[in-house]
Amino acid sequence: MDPYSSEGELINIHAAFHQYQYESVLNDFDPSSFSPENHLAARVLQLRARIALGQAEEVAEEVKGEDKPELIAVSALATLRQGDEDAAAKIVEDLLESSGDSAGENAIVQVLGGTVLAAAGKGEEALALLGRHQGNLDAVALIVQLYLQQNRNDLAVKEVTAARRWAQDSILVNMAESWVGLRLGGEKYQQAFYVFEELAQAPSTSSAQTLVAQAVAELHLGRTEEAQAALDQALKKDPEYAEAIANSAVLQVIIGKQPTELLASLKSAAPKHSLIVDLEEKSQLFDSAASKFSAKVSA
């Protein structure tokens, strides 16, 4: 039986993790209370929650020297979150090379390794690893994200459609389908909004992340006031959450205001955020183009 399925014993801790309820993952579950074959999976979810809460350095130290593939993969994720993408990718690549096919067939290694490889700019390698999954919804969600990042919308749709046949009403499938919906547009915007609003407004699942997802759907639907309200709630929960700051900046531009302060806050909170990197690249391109022209003054 799949331990993450509706009948599996890991369903609640798994759902809490993917609903961004990291404190609940740590405080409401005891890995030793699960059956022996699920101890490690529960521990990995708790380690991932700690990394998400900013404890990557502590987690890296805790799993240092471990020889289990799952914990080596956790070490790679912790290294990534400390900002060393190349070192993190090397940990994954060395693990896959040294263990032959065994690590590549491991569901936890697939997900964490795929996450690390994708973040290090090795998208095709990540897809190759994730594509080896056997009914792993975490892998499906990551595959969909990668396809969307690569603008391969048709493949993202195909992945979600296939997963829907066997995963039914899983929260991960609902979220993945909503990500695709935001890319496809039209009536899909409203369908995505319903999913994100339910997560964002329910006390048990509300978080900065789900509120930002709701806000993005609101923006696509042209509801700027509602989007602002959701982003304000997100920033109240986590004032330094980069995605909330970035989307607030975008919203300011949409309504005709300057996002100067928000961009400064984003650069402070996440200097390598894609919005900051993109703006800096475009600014450099503009300056380069402008330098080729000189003003002509006629007498």
N, C-alpha and C positions, 0 to 999 in steps of 0.2 A: 504493500500500500504506500502511495506517495504521502510522506509525513506532512506535506504542506497542503494536501487536499482538504476538502470539507470534512472528511472523516479522519484526517491525520492529526496527531497530537501536537504538531508544531504550528497549526493553523493560526492560533491566536497571537503567539509571539511574532510569527512571520507577518501577519496582517498589521500588528502594531508597528513593526519596523517600517513597512512600506507606507504607512500612514503618518510617518515622521514622528511617532510617539516614542522617541528614544528613551526618555526617562522611564516610561512604562516598561519598555523592553528590559531595562536594567533593574527596576525595582519590583516589578510584579511577577517575575518569572525566575525560577531557580533551575539551572541546567540539570542538577542532580535529581530533580523530580521527574524528568523524562526517562523513557526507557533507555537502556544502555546504548542502543544503536543511534539514538538521537541526542545524546549528551553533547557531542562535538558540534553538531549543527546548531544547537541552541547557544553554545558558548560562542561560536563564530558570529551569530547574530548580535550577541551582546558586545563583542569586540568591535564589530562594525558600528554599533550604536555609539560606543565610546569615541571612535574615530570621528563620527559625524558631529559629536559634541565638542570636538577640539582636543581630544586626548590622544592624538596620533603618536606623539613621542612616548607616552607612557605605555601604549599598546605595543609599539615596536620593541620596547625594552622587555616587556612581559613575554613576548613570543620569540625573542632572540634565542637562537640555538635549537628551536623546536624542529623536529624532522618530519612531522606530519605534513603532507602536501597542503591540506586546508590551512594550517597555521603559517606555513611559508607564504601562501597566497595572502593571508592577512598581513604579514610583514610587508609584502609588496604594496598593499593598499595603504598601510600606515606610512610607508616611505613616500608614496605619491602625495599623500595629504600634507607631508612636511615640505613639499615643493621640489623634490628631486625626481622628476619624471623619468630621466634616463636610467637612474639606479633602480627605480621601481620596475621598469620594463625589463631590465637585465635579470632581476630576481625571477620574474615570471618566465622569461626565455630559458634561463638556466634550469629552472624546475621542469619545464616541459622537455628539455633536451635530455636531462639526466634520468628522467623517470620513464622514458618511452611513451607508450600509449596510456599508461595507467593514470597519470595526472590529467591528461587531456580528456579522459572520460569521467573525471570527477566533477560533479555538478558545482560544488563550491569553487573549485579551481577555475572552471569555465567562467563563472560570473565575475569573480574577483580579478582573475587574469584578464578577462575581456575588458573590464573596466579600466584596468591599468594600461593595457596596450592601446586602447582607444584614446585615453588621456595623453599618452605619449606620442600621439600622431600616427599610430600604427593601426589604422582603421581596418584594413583588409586582413591583417593578422588577427585582430580581435574578432572579426566576423567568422574567420575560419575556425577559431577556437569555440566560439559561441555556437556555431552551426553544428557542432558535434553533440549538442544536448539531446536528451531523450525525455521530452515532456517537462522541461524546466522553464517555468514561467518567468523567473528572474532573467534567464537568458533571452527569452522572447522579448521582454521589455527592453533590454539593452540592444538587441538586434533592431528593433523598431526605431529606437533613438538614433542609432548609427545610420540607418537608411535615411531617416529624415534629415540628418545633418549633411548627408551626401546628396540631398535632393532626389533620392530614388523613391519617390512617393508610391509608385506602383508596387515596389517590393515591400514597402512598409504595410500597404493595404493587404497584400497577399499574406504576409506574416501574421497579421492580426486576424484575418479571416480564418486561416488554418488553426490558430490557437483557440479561437472561439468555438470551434467544433468539439474540442475535447476539454476545454477549461470552463465552459459555461459562463457563470456569472462571477468569476474571480475578480477581485479588486484590481489586480495588475492588468488583466485583459481590458477591463473597463477604462483604466487610465491610459493604456497604450492606444486603445481605440479613440480616446478623446484627443490624445496628442496628434494622431493622424487627422482627426476631424478638424482641428485648428489649422492644419496645413491645407486641407482640401477646401474648406470654406463652405459658403452657402448655408443650407440647413444644418450642416454638421456643426456649425458654431454653437447653435442652440443646444444640440445634443451634448456637446462637450461641456457647455456651461452647467447643465443639470448635474452631471457627474461631479464636477469640481465644486459646485455650490454645496452639494450634499456633504462632501468631505469637509469643506471649509467651515460650514456653519454648525455641524454637529459637535457638541462639546467634547465627545470622545475622540474626534479625529481632526479638530481644528488645529492648525499650525501655521507658521509663517509661510511654509511651502504651499500648503493647500489654498491659503488665502491669495497668494500670488497667482496660482493657477486660475482661481476664480476671476481675479482682476484681469488677467490676459484674455479670458473668454469674454468678459464684459467689454473690454476695449474693442475686440473684433466685432462685437454687436453694436458698437457706437455708443455705449452707455458710459460716458466718462465720469459722471458723478458717482455711479455705483463702483466703478473701477477704483476711483480715488478712495472711497470708503474702505474697500477691501485692502488696498495697499496701506492705508493708515493703520488698519488693524494688524497687518503683517509687521509693520515697523514698530508697532507698540509691543508686539510679542518678541521681536528680535531686531533692535535698532541697527545692527550691523549686518543684517542679512543682505548679501550683495544683490540677489535677484529682485528683492523688494525695492532697493534703492535704484537699480537700473531701470526697472519698469516705471518707477515714479518719475524718473528723468524723462523717459519716453513720453509719458502722459503729459508732462509739462509742455513738451514741444507740441504735442497734438492740440493742446488747448491754447497755444500761442504764448507761452511763458518761457522765460530763459531757465534752463536747468543747471545753472552754474554751480550753485551750492551743492546740489545733489551729485553732480559729477565729481566735485571735489571730495565729497563723502565716499563715493564709490571708489575713487582712486586710492583713498586712504584704507578702505576696508578690503578691497580686492584689486590691487594694482595691475594684475594680469587678466582682469575680467575682459571678456570678448568685446564688450561695448567700448571700454577704454582703449583696448588695442586697436579696434577698428577706427575709432575717432582719431587716434594718433597717426595711424597710417594714412588716413585721408587728409589730415592736416599737412603731413609731410609732402604728399603728392600735390596738394594745392600750392604749397610754398614753392615746390620745385617748378611747377608750371608757371606760377606768377613771376618767378625770377627770370624767365625767358622773355618777358615783355617789359618794356619801359614806357613810361608815360610820355606822350608827345604833346608839347605845348605850342600852340600856334600863336604867332605875333598878332 
